Amino acid sequence: MKSLSPILVFICLYLVTSLVAQDFYKVPITVAFLVSSVYAVSITKGTLAERLEIYAEGVREKSMMLMLWIFLLAGAFATLAKSMGAIDATVSLALDSLPSSFLLPGIFLAACFISLAVGTSVGTIAALTPVAVGIADEAHLSLPFVVAIVVGGAYFGDNLSFISDTTIVATQTQGCKMSDKFRVNSRIVLPAALLILFLYYVLGREITPPTGQPPVSFWKVLPYLSVVILAVCGINVLIVLLVGILLCGIIGITLGEYDLFGWFQAMADGMESMSELIIMTLLAAGLLSVVRHNGGIRIITTTLTRHINSRQAAEFVIAALVSLVNICTANNTVAIMTAGPIAADISQRFGIDPRKAASLLDTASCFTQALLPYGAQMLIAAGLAQVSPLSILPHLYYPMALVLAVLLSILLRYPRKYSQAA
């Protein structure tokens, strides 16, 4: 347990203390990560230089720089769009176009559709969160609730998309085709998605549409429309955000919303607004690198696989294994990479269909990542909305429905065709 103790320190310092104080801002999350990181380094064997090298390995992950670029560009785009009035114009368009009862389902469907097209929850959240914030303000809705709709919908595509890295890794580690995994996966998660869509429709019936919306300026909406269209076309999220930033500059300067130097300053302000998020990401990466080095993940996998005695239990272990590894790594792709080979071995020993195993790996990792207050997706959503990650958690209905969907698929041996002996 010593190797897992840094995570326990973080949970106690941030989550438990915040719950006791009934205030999630009493303990800044950066401080919780810093204290946990110092503790993790202190309990690791070796010289100080060697321990710091282990800590730094997490920051040197190949996906880390891409993540930081996305954070910076998302912050710059969000601030530019707000400064030139793009968010207000897009919100007005949404409120004018959608019936009030379909406002919440519309946000959820947009997040599902975009994430399915681009295969990334991070890009979807970066693009849609500012619009969701504007809609929440205008319609007088709970901000964490509306942001949670975007976060939940973003994991629909992360889980199902053919170009999602989680889909690619899950199918590769289990030796099955992506199309086959999609068929199994969709039968497990589509009922959950439809249930949540209906729930949002019911909740949205009580929304009173705001009156006196200003006329919609098409040019101000163009940056968001371009971001959404490019995202749906599968363009790399970095290029999508860069195009959005460039359009904000051209349109904002042309309409006189700011000059060239104002454009530069808004970009800088947006990137600086992501500073806390970047600090948290770097500290979390280092902390989890130490946990992995000290054998925390190995302890989890060994403990879980010790007493398997049935195919049903083996499926539970696969889902639990990838979830626990995900908690320790805060990265669902890395979690699947780590747990995948073990899951493949379990599947062979107990006759689990590889397509069902791949689906369990992907879906369990997605709902776990969605429910992590220190996951990159949650942090960027909270950063763009300026709310606590923990305030979003209670409203993540779709990820919670995914938990239930996975449990039922194991307990009820569903889908039947893919739950028999392989």
N, C-alpha and C positions, 0 to 999 in steps of 0.2 A: 504493500500500500504506500510505501514511502515514495515510490516513483510517481504515483498518482496524486500525492499530497499537494503539489502546487495548484492543481485544478480545484481541490477542496478549499485551499486557502482563498483562491479567487472567489469561489462561490460563497463562502462564508463572509468574506469582506465586503463583497458587492451586493449579492442577492439577499442574503439573510439579514445583513445590517440594514439594507434599504427597506426590507419588509417590516423589520422591528420598528424602524423610525417612521414608517409609512410615508417615506419621501425618497424617491429614487434619485434625487439630486444631492442628497446628503454626502454620499461617497462618490466622487467623480470616478467614472469607469477607468480613466487613464491611471488614476492613483492605484486602483485595485489591481490593474495589470502590472504596474511598476512594482508594487510590493510583492506580488506573486512571482514576478520575474526575478527579483532579488533573492527571494526565498529559494526558487528553483535552482538558481546558479549556486547558492550557498550549500545546498545539499548534494551537489554533483561532485563526483570524485575527479581529482586532477588538479593541476596548477590553475591559478586564476585565468591565465592566458588561454589554457586549454578549455576551460569551462565557458569562457566568453566566445571562443571559436565555435563551440557546440551551439551556443545561443544564436550566434550570427548565421548559422547554417539555415535556420528557418527563414531569415530575411532574404537569403540568396536563392530561394525557390524560384524556378523559371517563371512561374505565374505571378510572382510578387510585383515585378515592375509593371506588368500589364495591368494589374489591379490598381496600382497607384496612379498610372496614367488615366485609367477610367475615372477614378475619384477626382483627379484634378480637372479633367475635361468636363466631367459632369457638373462640378461646382462652377466652373467658368460659364458653361452654357446656361445653367439655371439662373445665375445672377444676371447675365446679359439679357436673357429672355424676359426676366422680370423688369429690368431697367428700361427696356424698349417697349414694354407693354404687351409682349407676346403671350405671357401667361394669362393676363386679363382677357385678351382677345380670344384665346383658345377656350377659356372657361365660358365666356359669353356665347361662343359658338355651340359648345356642348349643352349649355342650359337652354339655348334656343331650339336646338335640333332634337333633343331627347325629351320625351314625356317625363315628368317628375318621378313617376312610378318606375321608370326604367333607367333612372340615373345610376343607381348602384349596380344593377346587372350590367349596364353598359360599360362601366369602369372595369368590372371583372372580366367581361368578354374581350375588351380591348387588350388587357394584360395577358389573357390566355392566348389570344390570336397572335400577338406580337412575339411573345416568348416561344410559341410553337414554330414561328417562322424563323426566328434568329437563333433559337437553341440556347439562349443565355438569360438567366434570371437577372443578372447584374445589369445588362444593357436595358432590359425592359423596365426595371425599377428606376434606373437613371433617367430614362426618357419620360416616364409617366408620372413619377412622384410629384414633380412641380405642378402639373396640371391637376392632380388629385388634391393637392394642398389648396389650390385656387378654388376648386369646386367646393371643398369643405368650408372654406371661409365664406363664399357667396351664399351657399345653401344652409349655413349655420349648422353644419354637421360636426360630429366629433372628429378631430384631425387624426388621432391615432387609428380610429376605426376605418376611415377612408384610405389611409396609407396602407393599412393591413389588407384591404381589398386588392390593392396593386401587388403587394408582396405575395399574397396567396395565389393570385392569377399568374404571376411570373413563374411560379413553380410548376404550373400545369405544363407549360412548354419545356421547361428544364427537364421534366420527367419523361415527356413523350417525343420530343423533337428528334428527327433523324440526325441532325447536325449537332445535337447537344453532346458535350464531352462526356457527360455521365452515361448517356446511351452507348456511345462508342466504347468506353472503357468496360461497361457492364457486359456488353455482348462479346467483346474480345476476351475477357477473362473467363467467360462461361462457354465460349465456343459455339455461339448461335448467331443467326442472322438478325440484323436490326429489324427487318420487316416482321419476323416471327416474334421477336420480343415486343414490338409495337402491338401486335394482335393480342398478346396476353395482357400487356400493361394497360391497354385501353379498356379491356373488360373489367379490370380491377378499379381503375380511377374514374372512368366516365360517369358511373352512377354517383360517385361522390361529388364530381363537378356539377352535375345536373341538380343534385340536392342543394348545393350551396347557391347555385344560380337562382333557384326557386326561393331560397331563404332571403337572398338579397332583394328579390322582387317583392316579397311580403314586407320586409323591413322598409323598402323604399316607398311603399304606398302612403306612408304617413308624411313624406317629405313635402313641405310647402315650397313651391318654386319661388325664387326671389323675383321681385318685380323691378322695373326700371333699369334693365340691363342696357349698357351703352351699345351703339351700333357696332357690328362686327367689322373690323378692318382686316380684309383678306391678307394684305401684305404682312401684317403683324402675326397672323396665324401661320404664314408660310414656313417659318423655321421649324415649328412643331410638326406640321404636315410633312415636311421633307424628312425630318428625323424618323417619323413613323413609317413613311413609305420606304425609305432606304433600309430601315430595320426589317420590315416585312420582306424586302427583296434579298435579305441575307447578307447585306454588306457588313463588313467588320465594324464592331461597335465604336472603335477609335475613329474610323473614317466618318461614321454617322455623326458623332459628336463634333468632329472638326468642321464638317459641312454646316452643322447647326450654328456653330460659333461664327463661321464666316458669313452666313446669311444674316445673322443678328447684326453683325458689323455693317454690312452693306445696307440693309434695310434701315437700321437704326440711324446711321449717319445720313442717309438719303432723306428720311422723314424728320431729321433734326432732333431726334431723341437724345443724341449725344454726338460729340465730335470724335475724331480719331483718338485723341488722348483719353477721352471719356470711355471709349471702347476698351482701350488698354487697361484703364483703371478698373473697370467693371470686371474684366477677365481676372485681374490680380485679386480683387476682392473675393471673387468666387473661388479661386484656388485657395486663398488663405482661409476661407470658411471651412475647407476640408481638412485643415491642419490637425484638429483633434482626432478626426476619423483616421487619418494616416498614422498618427502616433499610436492609436489603439491597434491598428492593423499590424504595425511593426512589432509592438510589444507582444501581441497575441502570437504572432508567428514564432518569435524567439522562445516564448514560454512553452509552446507546444513542441518545439524542436527538442527542448531539454527533456520533456516528458517522454517523447519517443525514444531519445537516446538512452534514458534510464530504464527502459523496458516496460513503460506503462502500458503500451498497446499490446505487447507480448503477454503481459499478465492477463489482460482482458480476454484475448483470444484463447489462451490456455484454459482459463477458468470456464469459459462458455462451452468449449467443445469437450469437456471432460466426461459429461454424463448424458450424452445423446443416446436415445434408445428407440426412436421411431422416426418415420419420415416427417410426420407433423412436427415433432420436436426439433428435427433438423432444420425445417423451414423457419421456425421461431428463432433458432440460433443464428441463422444467416441474417435475418432482419435485425436481431439484437446486436450481432457482431458489428455490422456496418454502422449501426446507429452509435454504438459506444466509441468506435474508432473515429467517427465523425465528430463526436463531442470533444475528443482529444485533439483533433487536427483542425477543426472548424473549416473543413474543406471537403465537400461531398465527393469531388472527383478523386482526391487523394485517399479518402476513406474507401472508395470502391476499389482503387488500385491495391490498397493494403489488404482489404478483406476478400477481394475477388478470388485469388488463388486458394485461400482457405475454404471459401464457399464452394469452389469447383471440386475440391477434394471431398467435402461433406456431401455434395450432390452425387458424386460417383459412389460413395460408400452406401448411401441410403436411397439411391434410385430416384433422385429428384430430377425432373425435367429441366434441362439447362435454360430453357426459355422462361420457366417460372422462377428459377434462381436469379436470372438476370433482372427480371422484373422486380423481384423482392429487393435485390441490392439497390437498384435505382430508386424505387419508390421510398424505401426506408431511409436512404441517404438524403433524399429531397425533403421529406417532412422533418427529419432531424435538423438539417441545415436551416430550414425555414424557422424553426422554433428556437434557434440559438441566438440569444441576445448579443453575442459577440461574433456572430457570423458576418462575413463581408456584406452580404445582401441586406441584412437587418441594419447594419451600421450605416450603409449609404442611404437607405430609406430614412432612417432616423436623422441622419445628418442633413439631408435635403429638406426634411420637414421641420427640423429644429425641435424634435421631441425625444424623450427617452426611449431607447429600444424596448425596455420592459413595459412601457405604456402601450406598445403595439401588440405585444404577445397575446393578451387575452382576446384579441379580436381576429386572430389568425384562424378563421373557421375552416378554410379549405385544407391547410396542412393538418389540422386536427381531424378533419374528415378522412384524410389520407391514412392517418394512424388507424382509424376504425376500419377502413377499407382493407388494409393489409392484414389486420387481425382476423377479419371475417373471411378473407380469401384463404387463410391458413386453417382456421377452425372449420369452415364449411367445405374445404377442399375445392376451392373455386379459383379459376375456371376449371371445370371438371376434367376436360380433355387434357389439360396441362398439369394436373395435380395427381396423375397416376404414376406408377413406376415407369421410369425412363427406359 
